[in-house]
Amino acid sequence: MMRSACALSLPVSWIGALAGALVACGAPPQPAIPKTPELPIPKLVSGSLDARVVLGDMPTRAVKLGAGPGRVVIAGQVIEGERGGGLVELAPDMCLLAYARGSPSVDDLDVAVFAEEGHPLSADERPDAQPTVLLCPPVPKRVYIAVHVPTGQGLVALAAHFVPRARAAEVAQKLGARGRSEGGPKLPEAWPGLEERVRAHRAETGGHWEELKRVALSVDARSTTALSFAIDEGTCVDAFMVPEDEVGPLEVEALDERGRVLGRAKDGGRQRSLTLCSPIAMNGSLALRPHTGSGNVAVILARARGEVARDVATRTSVAWAAATLPLEAARGARERELAKAAYPPAASTESGALVLGRRTTVPLKLPTQTGCNRIDVVAGAPLALIDASAWQGGQLLASSEGVGALTLFVCGRPKVELELETRGRPGPFSVMLRPETWQSAVFAKSPLASARMLGRATSGTFALHEGRAMSVRAVHLDAGARDVVTRDVAAGQCLRVAVGAEGQGTGLDLRLFDAKSGDELDRSGADSGANARACAEPNHPREVKLELRATSGALDAVVGERTVTLVP
């Protein structure tokens, strides 16, 4: 057999050994493969980013002003939209200073303090990266301090100190803290006319009241200030609030332990009052926030036996923590209040019972098909915490919630389906229908916006209109233009403006200004409704400018105006 000159006769075991060394006959030599050097492996070490870098000199400044040593609540890298925080146990009779700081890449930070039940005690939501709050007694034993990053990303640290109450005012001023820095009693002589106003309020309220607490709270339009209180079984607590001149119109809500709204203070003059009664022992809080301005508010809390509610129910706002009257008595009480406000008797009444975990649907044929109708839902003991919504087909027309009663307005519909649920206790209910007393040809053109306007225009436990109706007008709004009108307000009168909207846009921005000085008197804003007011002092008429716009997209709005006599 012929063999190639390149062929070798070798054992098979040699072939593998020589394969890498032999080169095929006639082929050029292969280059040598370079050896890859060994690369180091990253080494993990214990430790974390130093929060003191972003806190800067803030801890040192706080301590020099009289605060105690600081403690970092939470620190770390964050991205836009992130939140974090921690529970802090408070020292007796001490104020709490809390602040957050971030690296230069963090554009905006917010700090808020919450009770363990979830309702807010104080917050600093200014559009900057130096949020600082100071909270003084009365406060819960433990609070949750939270930080939020609206814009930016980077390293953020949240810190807290205790501050003696005697040093709180200076610390708040020097460090620019928001929230409640003055929680102690304020001498009557330091608040001109306070004693006379308290006596006048007691005379108007009626009944025998025992004063529980008198405090001065620091309030600001950018944050909510809270004051906790307790109600004994079968008693009432009355809150009377008098703001300083620098404080704009106050919004005051009473909240239960879970943060649910039990009642709102009645709108009127600069003073606010709210009476809350409960058949069971409970803890609650008042949430105060001015529409504009900042300063102090005197809050006087008083207590009375529950029987006093029978004397004061027709003269002040009473929000029951749960239904205590039998259904017939509760329905009769509401009928009497509506009759005093010139409402006709109920055109029809539907009754039933609500149970937990089940939705009840009540078909309703409304009294008037062209104008607006009022729907009152009243609870009988022990029913509490009602949710209601009115539907036509798949369209939501109105919704509301209440502890023992609620009111809805529906315009331009012949019939609706009312859906009811209870989130608290089961019990009986009644639904009462009647035509709304405030009617206008405008309501038929924009029924949904009109119903929302009427809901914003009423106030108090029984959802009643105050004063005299002046005008109703329809307005088309968009984000690129403002609706501006001026109104003359007589001396000793207040102008109340309520707005409801419908359409593809979202958000209303309503502002009232003094037409001559340009000072902002009040503002309000929400997704589909707003309300604001401006008053003229006795012997001093005022020209008021109204500015209204949509914050996004286009909306069809209905604007209702009423005049109310100023309460001195």
ROTIKOL-339250 format. One record per residue (C-alpha): residue in one letter; residue number from 1; y, z, x. Coordinates in nm, 3 decimals, padded with zeros to 5 digits. Each point is the difference from the previous one (the first is absolute). Example, Ala and Ser with C-alpha at 12.3 -4.5 7.8 and 13.67 -1.06 7.14 Angstrom:
BEGIN
ATOM residu num py pz px
ATOM A 1 -00.450 00.780 01.230
ATOM S 2 00.344 -00.066 00.137
This chain:
BEGIN
ATOM residu num py pz px
ATOM M 1 00.000 00.000 00.000
ATOM M 2 00.343 -00.082 00.126
ATOM R 3 00.240 00.293 00.037
ATOM S 4 00.366 -00.007 00.023
ATOM A 5 00.147 00.082 00.337
ATOM C 6 00.172 00.293 -00.161
ATOM A 7 -00.310 00.142 -00.156
ATOM L 8 -00.142 00.323 00.139
ATOM S 9 -00.337 00.144 -00.064
ATOM L 10 00.063 00.377 -00.042
ATOM P 11 -00.159 00.278 -00.193
ATOM V 12 00.155 00.064 -00.340
ATOM S 13 00.117 00.349 00.106
ATOM W 14 00.207 -00.152 00.280
ATOM I 15 00.182 -00.235 -00.232
ATOM G 16 00.190 00.276 -00.180
ATOM A 17 00.090 00.168 00.326
ATOM L 18 00.138 -00.314 00.154
ATOM A 19 00.171 -00.141 -00.311
ATOM G 20 00.334 00.156 00.076
ATOM A 21 -00.012 -00.096 00.369
ATOM L 22 -00.117 -00.358 -00.006
ATOM V 23 00.223 -00.283 -00.086
ATOM A 24 -00.132 -00.318 -00.160
ATOM C 25 -00.047 -00.283 00.243
ATOM G 26 00.320 -00.192 00.044
ATOM A 27 00.220 00.247 -00.208
ATOM P 28 00.317 00.151 00.155
ATOM P 29 -00.002 00.378 00.075
ATOM Q 30 00.111 00.238 -00.289
ATOM P 31 00.311 00.222 00.058
ATOM A 32 -00.060 00.376 00.027
ATOM I 33 00.073 00.207 -00.318
ATOM P 34 00.271 00.260 00.075
ATOM K 35 -00.086 00.363 -00.075
ATOM T 36 00.204 00.153 -00.289
ATOM P 37 00.176 00.322 00.106
ATOM E 38 -00.064 00.308 -00.215
ATOM L 39 00.296 00.083 -00.238
ATOM P 40 00.096 00.359 -00.084
ATOM I 41 -00.078 00.140 -00.350
ATOM P 42 00.291 00.164 -00.193
ATOM K 43 -00.024 00.377 00.022
ATOM L 44 00.073 00.214 -00.307
ATOM V 45 00.195 00.319 00.054
ATOM S 46 00.077 00.282 -00.242
ATOM G 47 00.351 00.043 -00.138
ATOM S 48 00.246 -00.161 -00.240
ATOM L 49 00.348 -00.145 -00.008
ATOM D 50 00.268 00.260 00.063
ATOM A 51 00.191 00.050 -00.325
ATOM R 52 00.287 00.166 00.184
ATOM V 53 00.104 -00.342 00.124
ATOM V 54 00.114 -00.112 -00.346
ATOM L 55 00.119 00.340 -00.123
ATOM G 56 00.260 -00.003 00.276
ATOM D 57 00.233 00.298 00.006
ATOM M 58 -00.045 00.081 -00.369
ATOM P 59 -00.231 00.302 00.057
ATOM T 60 00.235 00.143 00.261
ATOM R 61 00.305 -00.045 -00.223
ATOM A 62 -00.176 00.166 -00.293
ATOM V 63 -00.101 00.303 00.207
ATOM K 64 00.351 00.038 00.145
ATOM L 65 00.140 00.006 -00.357
ATOM G 66 -00.231 00.285 -00.096
ATOM A 67 -00.326 -00.165 -00.107
ATOM G 68 -00.335 00.131 00.119
ATOM P 69 -00.238 -00.189 00.230
ATOM G 70 -00.105 -00.340 -00.128
ATOM R 71 -00.346 -00.127 -00.085
ATOM V 72 -00.107 -00.366 -00.007
ATOM V 73 -00.158 -00.058 -00.342
ATOM I 74 -00.129 -00.348 00.075
ATOM A 75 00.060 -00.262 00.271
ATOM G 76 -00.138 -00.337 00.097
ATOM Q 77 00.033 -00.376 -00.012
ATOM V 78 00.085 -00.139 -00.344
ATOM I 79 00.058 -00.339 -00.160
ATOM E 80 00.234 -00.099 -00.280
ATOM G 81 -00.084 00.164 -00.333
ATOM E 82 -00.213 00.281 00.147
ATOM R 83 00.024 00.361 -00.119
ATOM G 84 -00.117 00.327 00.144
ATOM G 85 00.061 00.372 -00.017
ATOM G 86 -00.146 00.347 -00.012
ATOM L 87 -00.004 00.330 -00.190
ATOM V 88 00.227 00.275 00.133
ATOM E 89 -00.019 00.367 -00.097
ATOM L 90 00.352 00.136 -00.038
ATOM A 91 00.126 00.329 00.138
ATOM P 92 00.141 00.251 -00.253
ATOM D 93 00.372 -00.030 -00.066
ATOM M 94 00.038 -00.281 00.254
ATOM C 95 00.139 -00.352 -00.033
ATOM L 96 -00.199 -00.300 00.117
ATOM L 97 00.153 -00.266 00.226
ATOM A 98 -00.200 -00.325 00.019
ATOM Y 99 00.090 -00.324 00.175
ATOM A 100 -00.159 -00.317 00.132
ATOM R 101 00.098 -00.224 00.288
ATOM G 102 -00.144 -00.325 00.133
ATOM S 103 00.009 -00.240 00.291
ATOM P 104 00.276 -00.268 00.005
ATOM S 105 -00.231 -00.249 -00.174
ATOM V 106 -00.007 00.220 -00.314
ATOM D 107 00.295 -00.107 -00.216
ATOM D 108 -00.027 00.239 -00.297
ATOM L 109 -00.171 00.333 -00.068
ATOM D 110 -00.017 00.222 -00.310
ATOM V 111 -00.098 00.367 -00.020
ATOM A 112 -00.098 00.181 -00.321
ATOM V 113 -00.122 00.350 -00.081
ATOM F 114 -00.240 00.050 -00.291
ATOM A 115 -00.153 00.299 -00.174
ATOM E 116 -00.379 00.015 00.008
ATOM E 117 -00.001 -00.116 -00.363
ATOM G 118 00.167 -00.323 00.110
ATOM H 119 00.354 00.026 -00.136
ATOM P 120 00.282 -00.063 00.249
ATOM L 121 00.213 00.285 00.131
ATOM S 122 00.232 -00.193 00.230
ATOM A 123 00.026 -00.336 00.174
ATOM D 124 00.216 -00.196 00.242
ATOM E 125 -00.027 -00.371 -00.081
ATOM R 126 00.312 -00.123 00.174
ATOM P 127 -00.040 -00.347 00.160
ATOM D 128 -00.021 00.125 00.358
ATOM A 129 -00.255 00.138 00.247
ATOM Q 130 00.131 00.360 00.015
ATOM P 131 -00.122 00.165 -00.323
ATOM T 132 00.060 00.375 -00.013
ATOM V 133 -00.050 00.246 -00.286
ATOM L 134 00.063 00.372 -00.036
ATOM L 135 -00.166 00.194 -00.282
ATOM C 136 00.081 00.362 -00.082
ATOM P 137 -00.157 00.253 -00.240
ATOM P 138 -00.107 00.011 -00.273
ATOM V 139 -00.286 -00.219 00.126
ATOM P 140 -00.381 00.004 -00.036
ATOM K 141 -00.220 00.177 00.255
ATOM R 142 -00.125 -00.333 00.136
ATOM V 143 00.158 -00.344 00.002
ATOM Y 144 -00.106 -00.347 00.109
ATOM I 145 00.240 -00.173 00.240
ATOM A 146 -00.033 -00.379 00.003
ATOM V 147 00.148 -00.282 00.207
ATOM H 148 00.020 -00.363 -00.113
ATOM V 149 00.080 -00.310 00.208
ATOM P 150 00.179 -00.255 -00.225
ATOM T 151 00.073 -00.242 00.285
ATOM G 152 -00.101 -00.028 00.365
ATOM Q 153 -00.293 00.117 00.209
ATOM G 154 -00.053 00.218 00.305
ATOM L 155 -00.034 00.368 00.088
ATOM V 156 00.110 00.251 -00.267
ATOM A 157 00.003 00.380 00.007
ATOM L 158 00.057 00.243 -00.289
ATOM A 159 00.107 00.354 00.093
ATOM A 160 00.088 00.325 -00.180
ATOM H 161 00.183 00.327 00.074
ATOM F 162 00.072 00.318 -00.192
ATOM V 163 00.369 00.086 -00.040
ATOM P 164 00.143 00.340 -00.103
ATOM R 165 00.191 -00.031 -00.326
ATOM A 166 00.313 00.132 00.168
ATOM R 167 -00.005 -00.300 00.238
ATOM A 168 -00.101 -00.263 -00.256
ATOM A 169 00.346 -00.127 -00.093
ATOM E 170 00.104 -00.058 00.363
ATOM V 171 -00.332 -00.159 00.093
ATOM A 172 00.022 -00.237 -00.297
ATOM Q 173 00.357 -00.098 00.086
ATOM K 174 -00.050 -00.046 00.375
ATOM L 175 -00.329 -00.191 -00.031
ATOM G 176 00.096 -00.204 -00.307
ATOM A 177 -00.285 00.138 -00.211
ATOM R 178 -00.050 -00.096 -00.363
ATOM G 179 -00.161 00.208 -00.271
ATOM R 180 00.053 00.360 -00.097
ATOM S 181 00.177 00.207 00.261
ATOM E 182 00.149 00.263 -00.227
ATOM G 183 -00.247 00.171 -00.226
ATOM G 184 00.154 00.346 -00.030
ATOM P 185 00.224 00.151 -00.267
ATOM K 186 00.359 -00.106 -00.009
ATOM L 187 00.272 00.246 -00.092
ATOM P 188 00.170 -00.070 -00.335
ATOM E 189 00.346 00.017 00.157
ATOM A 190 -00.105 -00.286 00.232
ATOM W 191 -00.070 -00.218 -00.306
ATOM P 192 00.315 -00.017 -00.215
ATOM G 193 -00.068 00.041 -00.371
ATOM L 194 -00.377 00.041 00.037
ATOM E 195 -00.024 00.330 -00.188
ATOM E 196 00.200 -00.136 -00.293
ATOM R 197 -00.220 -00.310 -00.018
ATOM V 198 -00.318 00.208 00.003
ATOM R 199 00.129 00.221 -00.283
ATOM A 200 00.101 -00.307 -00.204
ATOM H 201 -00.344 -00.154 00.053
ATOM R 202 -00.175 00.319 -00.114
ATOM A 203 00.218 00.018 -00.311
ATOM E 204 -00.075 -00.363 -00.085
ATOM T 205 -00.372 00.041 00.064
ATOM G 206 -00.046 00.316 -00.204
ATOM G 207 -00.270 00.262 00.033
ATOM H 208 -00.043 00.276 00.256
ATOM W 209 -00.053 -00.119 00.358
ATOM E 210 -00.078 00.191 00.320
ATOM E 211 00.139 -00.160 00.316
ATOM L 212 -00.271 -00.059 00.261
ATOM K 213 00.165 -00.180 00.286
ATOM R 214 00.335 -00.137 00.109
ATOM V 215 -00.004 -00.238 00.297
ATOM A 216 00.212 -00.270 00.160
ATOM L 217 -00.193 -00.314 00.093
ATOM S 218 00.117 -00.273 00.235
ATOM V 219 -00.054 -00.341 -00.163
ATOM D 220 00.045 -00.357 00.118
ATOM A 221 -00.030 -00.339 -00.171
ATOM R 222 -00.254 -00.115 00.261
ATOM S 223 -00.248 00.283 -00.052
ATOM T 224 -00.152 00.221 -00.268
ATOM T 225 00.048 00.377 00.013
ATOM A 226 -00.255 00.222 -00.172
ATOM L 227 00.011 00.357 -00.126
ATOM S 228 -00.325 00.168 -00.099
ATOM F 229 -00.036 00.242 -00.292
ATOM A 230 -00.271 00.174 -00.202
ATOM I 231 -00.038 00.032 -00.377
ATOM D 232 -00.193 00.292 -00.145
ATOM E 233 -00.227 -00.047 -00.299
ATOM G 234 00.196 -00.048 -00.322
ATOM T 235 00.345 -00.004 00.163
ATOM C 236 00.283 -00.244 00.060
ATOM V 237 00.205 -00.068 00.313
ATOM D 238 00.352 -00.142 -00.026
ATOM A 239 00.157 -00.184 00.294
ATOM F 240 00.378 -00.040 00.005
ATOM M 241 00.148 -00.215 00.278
ATOM V 242 00.365 -00.031 00.107
ATOM P 243 00.080 -00.247 00.283
ATOM E 244 00.296 -00.001 00.235
ATOM D 245 00.266 -00.268 -00.043
ATOM E 246 -00.142 -00.207 00.287
ATOM V 247 -00.335 -00.036 -00.178
ATOM G 248 -00.047 -00.296 -00.235
ATOM P 249 -00.192 00.002 -00.330
ATOM L 250 -00.323 00.196 00.036
ATOM E 251 -00.350 -00.106 -00.096
ATOM V 252 -00.214 00.307 -00.067
ATOM E 253 -00.371 00.001 -00.082
ATOM A 254 -00.241 00.286 -00.063
ATOM L 255 -00.343 -00.061 00.158
ATOM D 256 -00.330 00.178 -00.037
ATOM E 257 -00.230 00.098 00.288
ATOM R 258 -00.145 -00.352 00.018
ATOM G 259 00.340 -00.168 00.014
ATOM R 260 -00.004 -00.119 -00.362
ATOM V 261 00.335 -00.015 -00.181
ATOM L 262 00.029 00.265 -00.272
ATOM G 263 00.362 -00.061 -00.096
ATOM R 264 00.336 -00.135 00.109
ATOM A 265 00.340 00.163 -00.022
ATOM K 266 00.220 -00.134 -00.276
ATOM D 267 00.281 -00.231 00.110
ATOM G 268 00.350 00.115 -00.081
ATOM G 269 00.283 00.128 00.217
ATOM R 270 -00.037 00.099 00.362
ATOM Q 271 -00.210 00.303 -00.091
ATOM R 272 -00.371 -00.031 -00.074
ATOM S 273 -00.240 00.226 -00.186
ATOM L 274 -00.369 -00.003 -00.083
ATOM T 275 -00.217 00.251 -00.183
ATOM L 276 -00.374 -00.004 00.066
ATOM C 277 -00.247 00.205 -00.207
ATOM S 278 -00.372 00.041 00.057
ATOM P 279 -00.281 00.168 -00.195
ATOM I 280 -00.188 00.054 00.328
ATOM A 281 00.098 00.142 00.338
ATOM M 282 00.093 -00.282 00.236
ATOM N 283 00.198 -00.090 00.311
ATOM G 284 00.251 -00.280 00.002
ATOM S 285 00.297 -00.138 00.186
ATOM L 286 00.338 -00.153 -00.066
ATOM A 287 00.073 -00.328 00.179
ATOM L 288 00.374 -00.065 00.047
ATOM R 289 00.159 -00.317 00.131
ATOM P 290 00.358 -00.121 -00.048
ATOM H 291 00.070 -00.367 -00.069
ATOM T 292 00.280 00.009 00.257
ATOM G 293 00.151 00.238 00.252
ATOM S 294 -00.128 00.320 00.156
ATOM G 295 00.083 00.369 -00.009
ATOM N 296 -00.114 00.319 -00.168
ATOM V 297 -00.132 00.071 -00.348
ATOM A 298 -00.011 00.348 -00.153
ATOM V 299 -00.330 00.054 -00.182
ATOM I 300 -00.037 00.297 -00.234
ATOM L 301 -00.350 00.073 -00.132
ATOM A 302 -00.051 00.233 -00.298
ATOM R 303 -00.305 00.113 -00.197
ATOM A 304 -00.059 00.083 -00.367
ATOM R 305 -00.292 00.061 -00.233
ATOM G 306 -00.149 -00.313 -00.154
ATOM E 307 00.139 00.086 -00.345
ATOM V 308 00.346 -00.092 00.129
ATOM A 309 -00.099 -00.368 -00.024
ATOM R 310 00.036 00.017 -00.378
ATOM D 311 00.365 00.091 00.049
ATOM V 312 00.090 -00.246 00.275
ATOM A 313 -00.205 -00.309 -00.093
ATOM T 314 00.284 -00.158 -00.197
ATOM R 315 00.265 00.068 00.264
ATOM T 316 -00.160 -00.072 00.332
ATOM S 317 -00.277 -00.203 00.154
ATOM V 318 -00.331 00.184 -00.026
ATOM A 319 -00.301 -00.155 00.173
ATOM W 320 -00.328 00.169 -00.091
ATOM A 321 -00.264 00.007 00.270
ATOM A 322 -00.260 -00.060 -00.272
ATOM A 323 -00.004 -00.035 -00.377
ATOM T 324 -00.003 00.346 -00.163
ATOM L 325 00.089 -00.089 -00.359
ATOM P 326 -00.251 -00.120 -00.257
ATOM L 327 00.033 -00.371 -00.067
ATOM E 328 00.182 00.042 -00.331
ATOM A 329 00.255 00.237 00.154
ATOM A 330 00.058 -00.225 00.303
ATOM R 331 00.046 -00.304 -00.222
ATOM G 332 00.240 00.191 -00.227
ATOM A 333 00.208 00.118 00.296
ATOM R 334 00.040 -00.357 00.126
ATOM E 335 00.090 -00.128 -00.347
ATOM R 336 00.274 00.261 -00.030
ATOM E 337 00.150 -00.091 00.339
ATOM L 338 -00.004 -00.372 -00.078
ATOM A 339 00.159 00.064 -00.340
ATOM K 340 00.287 00.182 00.172
ATOM A 341 00.048 -00.312 00.214
ATOM A 342 00.031 -00.218 -00.315
ATOM Y 343 -00.349 -00.150 00.020
ATOM P 344 -00.169 -00.078 -00.334
ATOM P 345 -00.329 00.170 -00.093
ATOM A 346 -00.312 -00.150 00.153
ATOM A 347 -00.097 -00.323 -00.175
ATOM S 348 -00.367 00.066 00.073
ATOM T 349 -00.214 00.251 00.185
ATOM E 350 -00.339 -00.039 00.166
ATOM S 351 -00.203 00.298 00.120
ATOM G 352 -00.314 00.054 00.203
ATOM A 353 -00.146 00.189 00.294
ATOM L 354 -00.020 -00.078 00.372
ATOM V 355 -00.286 00.098 00.227
ATOM L 356 -00.023 -00.014 00.376
ATOM G 357 -00.141 -00.319 00.148
ATOM R 358 00.045 -00.214 -00.312
ATOM R 359 00.280 -00.240 -00.094
ATOM T 360 00.107 -00.006 -00.366
ATOM T 361 00.156 -00.315 -00.150
ATOM V 362 00.226 00.033 -00.306
ATOM P 363 00.108 -00.326 -00.176
ATOM L 364 00.359 00.030 -00.119
ATOM K 365 00.200 -00.207 -00.247
ATOM L 366 00.364 00.053 00.094
ATOM P 367 00.270 00.076 -00.260
ATOM T 368 00.242 -00.274 00.109
ATOM Q 369 -00.111 -00.333 00.145
ATOM T 370 00.338 -00.129 00.118
ATOM G 371 00.165 00.305 00.156
ATOM C 372 -00.132 00.288 00.208
ATOM N 373 -00.239 00.274 -00.103
ATOM R 374 -00.051 00.350 00.129
ATOM I 375 -00.354 00.135 00.053
ATOM D 376 -00.039 00.377 00.048
ATOM V 377 -00.332 00.150 00.110
ATOM V 378 -00.024 00.376 -00.061
ATOM A 379 -00.276 00.229 00.127
ATOM G 380 -00.143 00.300 -00.179
ATOM A 381 -00.150 00.296 00.186
ATOM P 382 -00.187 -00.012 00.233
ATOM L 383 00.063 -00.370 00.081
ATOM A 384 00.191 -00.054 00.326
ATOM L 385 00.090 -00.288 00.235
ATOM I 386 00.007 -00.322 -00.202
ATOM D 387 00.017 -00.358 00.123
ATOM A 388 00.109 -00.267 -00.250
ATOM S 389 00.044 -00.378 00.020
ATOM A 390 00.090 -00.254 -00.269
ATOM W 391 -00.164 -00.345 00.021
ATOM Q 392 00.015 -00.328 -00.187
ATOM G 393 -00.292 -00.212 00.107
ATOM G 394 -00.008 00.021 00.377
ATOM Q 395 00.372 00.078 00.038
ATOM L 396 00.115 00.353 00.078
ATOM L 397 00.311 00.077 -00.206
ATOM A 398 00.068 00.364 00.088
ATOM S 399 -00.163 00.298 00.169
ATOM S 400 00.078 00.367 00.048
ATOM E 401 -00.156 00.337 00.077
ATOM G 402 00.076 00.352 -00.112
ATOM V 403 -00.132 00.353 00.002
ATOM G 404 00.018 00.073 -00.373
ATOM A 405 00.188 -00.297 -00.144
ATOM L 406 00.137 -00.341 00.096
ATOM T 407 00.207 -00.285 -00.142
ATOM L 408 -00.036 -00.379 00.024
ATOM F 409 00.230 -00.276 -00.121
ATOM V 410 -00.129 -00.341 -00.112
ATOM C 411 00.230 -00.285 -00.104
ATOM G 412 -00.060 -00.327 -00.186
ATOM R 413 -00.371 00.050 -00.069
ATOM P 414 -00.162 00.034 -00.345
ATOM K 415 -00.298 00.198 00.127
ATOM V 416 -00.143 00.146 00.319
ATOM E 417 -00.305 00.183 00.126
ATOM L 418 00.077 00.346 00.135
ATOM E 419 -00.242 00.124 00.267
ATOM L 420 -00.013 00.377 00.055
ATOM E 421 -00.176 00.214 00.261
ATOM T 422 00.014 00.364 00.105
ATOM R 423 -00.019 00.109 00.364
ATOM G 424 00.025 00.373 -00.067
ATOM R 425 -00.149 00.159 -00.310
ATOM P 426 -00.151 -00.152 -00.316
ATOM G 427 00.158 00.058 -00.339
ATOM P 428 00.161 -00.153 -00.311
ATOM F 429 00.292 -00.244 -00.004
ATOM S 430 00.231 -00.176 -00.243
ATOM V 431 00.180 -00.334 00.039
ATOM M 432 00.325 -00.034 -00.196
ATOM L 433 00.175 -00.334 -00.057
ATOM R 434 00.359 -00.062 -00.105
ATOM P 435 00.276 -00.258 00.056
ATOM E 436 00.220 00.068 00.302
ATOM T 437 00.355 00.104 -00.094
ATOM W 438 00.165 -00.203 00.280
ATOM Q 439 -00.029 -00.363 -00.107
ATOM S 440 00.161 -00.318 00.130
ATOM A 441 -00.043 -00.375 -00.042
ATOM V 442 -00.060 -00.011 00.377
ATOM F 443 -00.325 00.192 -00.039
ATOM A 444 -00.176 -00.291 -00.173
ATOM K 445 00.079 -00.237 00.289
ATOM S 446 -00.148 00.218 00.277
ATOM P 447 -00.240 00.242 -00.173
ATOM L 448 -00.174 00.133 00.309
ATOM A 449 00.322 00.060 00.194
ATOM S 450 00.153 00.161 -00.311
ATOM A 451 -00.289 00.242 -00.037
ATOM R 452 00.031 00.098 00.366
ATOM M 453 00.374 00.051 -00.038
ATOM L 454 -00.051 00.231 -00.299
ATOM G 455 -00.250 00.203 00.198
ATOM R 456 00.258 00.044 00.278
ATOM A 457 00.278 00.084 -00.246
ATOM T 458 -00.171 00.303 -00.156
ATOM S 459 -00.022 00.343 00.159
ATOM G 460 -00.135 00.346 -00.060
ATOM T 461 -00.329 00.132 -00.131
ATOM F 462 00.033 -00.187 -00.330
ATOM A 463 00.125 -00.327 00.159
ATOM L 464 00.329 -00.013 -00.191
ATOM H 465 00.311 -00.212 00.051
ATOM E 466 00.315 00.182 00.100
ATOM G 467 00.349 -00.087 -00.117
ATOM R 468 00.106 -00.323 -00.169
ATOM A 469 -00.126 -00.354 00.057
ATOM M 470 00.270 -00.231 00.138
ATOM S 471 -00.151 -00.337 00.090
ATOM V 472 -00.318 -00.193 00.075
ATOM R 473 -00.002 -00.321 00.202
ATOM A 474 -00.255 -00.235 00.155
ATOM V 475 00.039 -00.094 00.367
ATOM H 476 -00.189 -00.242 00.225
ATOM L 477 -00.036 00.146 00.349
ATOM D 478 -00.112 -00.120 00.340
ATOM A 479 00.012 00.136 00.353
ATOM G 480 00.277 -00.236 00.108
ATOM A 481 00.264 00.100 -00.255
ATOM R 482 00.138 00.315 -00.162
ATOM D 483 00.100 00.065 -00.359
ATOM V 484 00.332 00.186 00.017
ATOM V 485 00.199 00.144 -00.293
ATOM T 486 00.260 00.277 -00.036
ATOM R 487 00.021 00.265 -00.270
ATOM D 488 00.273 00.246 -00.098
ATOM V 489 -00.134 00.354 -00.038
ATOM A 490 00.218 00.235 -00.204
ATOM A 491 00.094 00.343 00.134
ATOM G 492 -00.275 00.253 -00.055
ATOM Q 493 -00.260 -00.270 -00.067
ATOM C 494 -00.302 -00.135 00.189
ATOM L 495 -00.129 -00.357 00.006
ATOM R 496 -00.380 -00.026 -00.003
ATOM V 497 -00.149 -00.336 00.099
ATOM A 498 -00.368 -00.083 -00.053
ATOM V 499 -00.170 -00.323 00.111
ATOM G 500 -00.340 -00.150 -00.075
ATOM A 501 -00.132 -00.325 00.150
ATOM E 502 -00.280 -00.255 -00.032
ATOM G 503 -00.089 -00.314 00.193
ATOM Q 504 -00.155 -00.118 00.325
ATOM G 505 00.227 00.203 00.227
ATOM T 506 -00.034 00.364 00.096
ATOM G 507 00.250 00.279 00.049
ATOM L 508 00.335 00.093 -00.151
ATOM D 509 00.299 00.136 00.190
ATOM L 510 00.267 00.161 -00.223
ATOM R 511 00.316 00.152 00.150
ATOM L 512 00.312 00.153 -00.154
ATOM F 513 00.329 00.017 00.193
ATOM D 514 00.347 00.134 -00.060
ATOM A 515 00.188 -00.327 -00.049
ATOM K 516 00.315 00.129 00.172
ATOM S 517 -00.129 00.202 00.296
ATOM G 518 -00.326 -00.186 00.054
ATOM D 519 -00.196 00.327 00.017
ATOM E 520 -00.362 -00.029 -00.108
ATOM L 521 -00.057 00.222 -00.304
ATOM D 522 -00.369 -00.055 -00.069
ATOM R 523 -00.288 -00.235 00.072
ATOM S 524 -00.349 -00.062 -00.131
ATOM G 525 -00.284 -00.238 00.075
ATOM A 526 -00.360 -00.065 -00.101
ATOM D 527 -00.238 -00.288 -00.068
ATOM S 528 00.094 -00.068 -00.362
ATOM G 529 00.258 00.258 -00.108
ATOM A 530 00.302 00.197 00.115
ATOM N 531 00.255 00.244 -00.137
ATOM A 532 00.322 00.144 00.138
ATOM R 533 00.311 00.173 -00.124
ATOM A 534 00.365 00.055 00.091
ATOM C 535 00.233 00.264 -00.143
ATOM A 536 00.374 00.045 -00.031
ATOM E 537 00.137 00.351 00.045
ATOM P 538 00.204 00.157 -00.282
ATOM N 539 00.354 -00.144 -00.009
ATOM H 540 -00.096 -00.269 00.255
ATOM P 541 -00.132 -00.332 -00.140
ATOM R 542 -00.190 -00.221 00.241
ATOM E 543 -00.069 -00.371 00.047
ATOM V 544 -00.363 -00.056 00.100
ATOM K 545 -00.149 -00.311 00.160
ATOM L 546 -00.367 -00.082 -00.075
ATOM E 547 -00.200 -00.205 00.249
ATOM L 548 -00.351 -00.119 -00.086
ATOM R 549 -00.238 -00.231 00.186
ATOM A 550 -00.369 -00.079 00.043
ATOM T 551 -00.140 00.098 00.338
ATOM S 552 -00.256 -00.283 00.004
ATOM G 553 -00.043 -00.314 -00.211
ATOM A 554 00.152 -00.057 -00.344
ATOM L 555 00.008 00.241 -00.295
ATOM D 556 00.124 -00.002 -00.358
ATOM A 557 00.162 00.336 -00.063
ATOM V 558 00.137 00.188 -00.300
ATOM V 559 00.288 00.239 00.072
ATOM G 560 00.081 00.279 -00.247
ATOM E 561 00.308 00.220 00.023
ATOM R 562 00.079 00.329 -00.175
ATOM T 563 00.280 00.255 00.024
ATOM V 564 -00.069 00.373 00.020
ATOM T 565 00.242 00.291 -00.013
ATOM L 566 00.024 00.168 00.339
ATOM V 567 -00.161 00.344 00.007
ATOM P 568 00.234 00.235 00.188
